[in-house]
């Protein structure tokens, strides 16, 4: 977010926001603003969030955003729940303007400019931090079927020109495994593609961020994830690519893999391809180096997840992407104190930097968990 009053645009009473004006703002205001205040960011992926007003979804605007290289965050039709300007900034501005009278438009503009100019950075951070939970509630919203009272989760994807939004639905409808979320139906309108899926009450992310759990539960989750991935790898020839706690849901204790938006279909389990990276902190070294990769990248990610389940810490963390990349590329395994000897062996196998030597999902499923490992502390 650009925290600079210079990006404020004031329209006259007769002006209306249209796609021409909006695209002009994106190209001549936002892009230079990012370049000046966030040096180097334009060469990286920019995640762009804006509401779904008609000028924002016109063909011209979509084309402009693609040319700028921005990745638009997918979300349902315009909702104040997902607009930090609505749920935070406008509320603060309303309090600032309440009870005041102005003699001219210029006076109003000055007060608004002064307000945003003096607003502390902490206010903007508060808006961004609140977005995560609002996003979760809105994107993975519950949908109830009136006739049966059945509950679903509805995922909403923005329709793009090259129809990437079809990738996830095409993959999901081809899968049938207890540990992979079920897709029941889909529908679409002119802008969005909706996927109705199995509803799950929690996620592995919430679990790793919560209190410590019994080792028997950690073993169960690890084995279930491996079972789902083994099915993907050996029966469907699919690499998940973005395996992480946030993409693993839990329903009545049963693991459910979700989010196949980055997944790739192979010709065989042995095929190697060039892939777009998933979430950096769970990326295998070969992904970061830009090598051709295979199903082994999911095995590395499972090793990271097992480490996080045991320690409640992310294995590869840092203040910048470059720091995280260096940690992954130079990683030498050290068994955490929370792991028993046999669990350490399993993690070391999954976190082998050489994909040829790395444990497979089949190794995980057939791993000999020692009796001492399943005694809950």
N, C-alpha and C positions, 0 to 999 in steps of 0.2 A: 504494500500500500504506500502510495506517495503521500508523505505527511507535509504538504506544502500548499499554502493558500493560492499559489499561482495556478493550480489546476481547476480552481473554481470557475464555472462558466455561468454568467448571468444572461438570461433571455429577457427580451422586452415582452410586454403584455401581448403583443401581436405575433410574437415568434412562437414556433412550435418545434420541438425536437423531431427531426426526421433523419433518415439514414445518411443523407449528404452531410448534414451538420455533425452527426455522431461520428462518421468516418473521419471527418476533418479533425475532430477532437482527438481521436485515437492516433492518427498519423502525426499531427502537428503539435499536440499537447502532451499526450500520454507517453508516446515513444521517446521524445526528447527528454521528458521528465525522468523516465527510467534510466536513460543513458547518462544524464547528469548526476542523479542522486544514487543510482545503484550500478556503479561501473562494473562492466563485465556480465551483467545479468541478461542483456539482450542476446548474448551468444549462447545462453542456456535456455532451458524450457521455462516459459512464463505461464503460470497457471492464472487464468483470467476469469474472474467472477463478475457477472453483471446480470441484472434481472432480465426477464424474458419479454420486455416491452417490444412492440413491433419494429421500431427502428433498429433494435439490437439483433433481431432475427431475420432481417431482410437479406436477400441474396447479396446485395452490395456489401453489407456489413460482414456477413459470413466470409465473403471473398477477401475483404480487407484484413480480417483477423487471421485468416490462413496465410496471407502474404506477410503479415507481421510475425508469423511464427508462434502466435499465442495458442496455448491449449485451453479451451473453454471448459470450465468445470461443469459437469453434467448435473442438472437439477430440474425439478418439475416446473410447471408454469409459475409465473411470478408469485413469490411468497415473501412477506415481510420477515418470516423466520430465517431466511437465508440472505438477507440484505443488511449488513452491518450499519449502513446509512439509516435504515428504517428502525431497527431494533435498538440502536444506540445513539448515533449522531443526531438524528432529527429530534429525538427526545431531549437531548441535552440542549440543542438549539432552541427548541420550543420553550424550555425553561428560561433561557437567556433572553428571549424576545417577549416573554409574557409581561403584559402590563405596560409595554413601552409604546409610544406614539412617534411616528416619523413624518416629517414634512415633505420628503422627496424620496425617489427611488435611490438616489445617491446615498442618502443617509442609511437606508436599509442595507445597501451593499457594503457600506463601510463597517457597520456593526457585524454583519455576517463574516466579512473578511477578517476583522479583528478577533472574532470568536474562534475561527478555525486557526488563525495564526498563533493564538495564545493557548490553544488546547494542548495539554501535555501529551507526550508520546504514549504514556501509560494508558490514556483513553483509547487510542487506536489499538494498542495491544489487547486491551480488554475486549474490544469488539471482535478481534481475530480469534482470541482464545474461546470466546463464547460460541463462535461459529462451528467448532468441531462437534459439540453436543447437538446443536440445532441441526447441523447437517445430517448427523446420524438419525435423528428423529424424523427428519423430513424425507431423506432419500430411502431409508429402509423402513418406510412407514408401514403400519399395519393396515391391511385391507380385509374387511369382513364381508363374506358373501351372505346376502340377506336371507336367502332360502334355507341355507344349511348352517349358518353361523360359523362356517369354516374360516379360519384365519390364515392369511397369506402375507408375504412380504412383497412389496412392489418396488422394483428397481426401475428407474427412469433414465433413459439414455437419449442424448441429443442426436438426432439423425444427421450424419455427415455425408458429404458428396460421394466418398468412396465406399460407403456402406459398411464401415468398420463396426457399426453398432450391431450388425447381424452376426458378427463373429461369436459373441457370447451366447446368444440364443441358439445358434446352430450347433455349438459344442454342447451346451447343456441338454438339448433335446436328444443328443446321441448317447448320453450317459445314463447308466443305471447302477448305482452303487449306494449302499447304506450310508457311507461316509461322504457323499457328495450331495449337495442341496438339490432337491428336485424342482424342475420347472414344470408348472402346470399349464400355463397358457401365455400368450402375448398378444398385444394389440398395438396400434399406432395411430397417430394423427399426422398432421402436416409437419410438425416440428419434433415430436418425441416418439420414442419407441419404449413401450412398457412391458416389463417381464414380471409375471406373477409367479412367485416361488414359494417354496416351503418356508414357513415361519419358524424362527428359532429364538429362544428367549434370551440368550446371552452369547458372548464371544470369548475366544481364548485371550483376546487382548484384555478384556476386563479381568480375567482370571490371573494373568501374569502381572497385572497392575494392582491386584488385591493381596489378601493374606496368603501365606504359604499354604500349599495344599499337600495332602499325603502323597508319598512316593508312588503308591499303587495307582493313584489318579494320574500322576505324571506318566507312568508307564502305559496306562490305558490310552491316554491322549496320543502319546508318541506312536503307539502301535496302530491306532486307528488312522492317523494321518498317513503312516507308511502304507497301510492297506489301500487307502484311496489312491495314493500316488502310484503304487504298484499296478493297480488296475489301469490308471491313466497311461502309464509307461508301457506296460507289456501287452495290454489288450486293445487299447485305443490309440497307442503311439502319440500321445499328447504330453507336452511339457507344460506344466502349470505356469512357470516363470516367476510368479509373484506370490510365492508361498510365504506367509507371515501371520502372526497372531491375529491381525485385523481382518484377514481373509479366511479365518476359520471360526465358524459358529458352533454353538453347542445347543443341542436339543435333547432334554432329558438325559444328559450325560453322554450323548452320542455326538461325535465330531461330524461336522458338515463343512466340506470345502466349498468356498464361493469364489466369485470374481474371476472369470476366465477371459477377461477382456484382452489380456496380453498373451494368452496361451497360444501355442503353436502345434499344428498337426504335422507329424513326421511320416516318412514313408516306411520307416522301420525303427525299432528301439535303438539301433546303432547309428542312425543318421546324425550328422553334425550340421548345424545351420548357424547363421549369424542372427542374433536376437537383439531386440530392444530391451534395455535393462528394466528390471522390476524395481522394487524398493531397495535403495542402495545398501542399507545396513544388513540386508539378507542376501546380497548378491555374491555369487561365487567369484573367485579371483579371475577365472577365464572370461567371465562376463565383463568385468571391469577392463580387462586388457583388450577386449574387442575380438577375442579368438572365436572361432566357430565352436559351438557348444552343443551339448546333448542333455539327456535326462538327468545327468549328474548334478545340474545346477539346483534341482529341487532337493536333492539329498543334502547338499551343503546347507540349504535354507532350513531343512529339518534339524540339522545339527545346531544351528543358531537358535531355533525355537526350543530345543531340548535344554540348551544352556540357560535360556531365559526362564524357562519353567522352574529350573532348579535354583537359580541364583536371584531371580527377580531383577536381573540387570540385562540390558542389551549388550551382547558380546562386542559389537563394533559400534562405538558411539564417539562423537566428537563435535566440535563447534563449527566445522565446515565439512563440505563434501570431500575436499582434498585430504583432510585428516583421516576421515573414515576410509577412503580408498587406500591410503598408505598403510593403515592398520590391517586391512584385509590382505593386501598384497605381501606384507611382511610377517603375517601371522605364523606363530609357532605355538603349537598346542601346549597348554598347561591345564591340567585337570583342576576344576574348582574344588574348594574344600567341601562343598555341599554334595559332591558326587562320590559314590563308592567306587571301588576299583573297577568293577565290571562296567558300570555306567560311564566311567572315564574312557574305557576302551571303545565303547559304542560311539561316544562323542568324537573321540580322536579319529575313528574310522570315517565318520560323516564329514569331519572338518579337515580331511586330507586335501592339501592344495593341489595335488595331482588328481585330476578327474578319473584317470585310468585306475588309480589305486583306491579311490574313494568307495566307501561302503554304498551298496545299492539298497533300495527299499526292501528287496528280498532278504538281504543281510539283516536288516532291522527286524523283519517279521520272524526270522529264524534265530534271532539273537538269544543267547543263554543268559537271561537275567538271573543272577545268583539269588539264593534264598535271602541272604542278608540285605539285598536291595529292596525287597518288597516288604520289609518290616517297617511300618510307619512309625516315625519318631513322634 
